[in-house]
């Protein structure tokens, strides 16, 4: 489970980094960028909690 969480965290970071280019490609007028950044932040927080709890237990 921990490996999957780390993989999802990496994917979320990459998506957040390239959210400008993704938004430009779909011509979302900065709406898609906001959605990608919010979902990436949510995934990062959930996966961080998962990794921390697995380390502490």
N, C-alpha and C positions, 0 to 999 in steps of 0.2 A: 504494500500500500504506500509505503514511503517513497519508493521509486516512481510510482505513478504521480504522486503529489509533486515531486521535484520536476518531473517531466511537464506537468501542467503549468507549474510556475514558470518554467523556461518558455513555454509556448505563450503564456500570457504576457510575459515581458517583451518577447519579440513582436507580438501583435500590437502592444502599446507603443513600441518604438516606431513601427511602420504604419501607425494609424493615419498619419497624414497622407502617405502614398496610397493607402487603401481608399481613403475618403476621396482623393483626387481621381482614382480609377473608376469609382462608381458615381462620381459627381454628386455627392451627398450634401454639399453645402455645409460642411462641418457637423452635420447631424450624426453621420456614421462614426466620425471620430469620437464624439462624446459617448456614444453607445459602446464602442470598443474599449475606451479608457475605463468606463464604469464597470463593464464586465471583467476586464483585466484586473482591476483593483479588487473586485469581489472574489475572483478566483485566487488571487494572491493571498488575500486575508484568510480564506477558508483553508487553503493548502498550508499556509504557515501555521495555523492552529493545529492542523492534523500532524504536521511534522514535529512540532513542539510537544504535543501530547504523546506521540509515539516515542520520543526521546526520553521524556520524563517518566514514562511508565515502565 
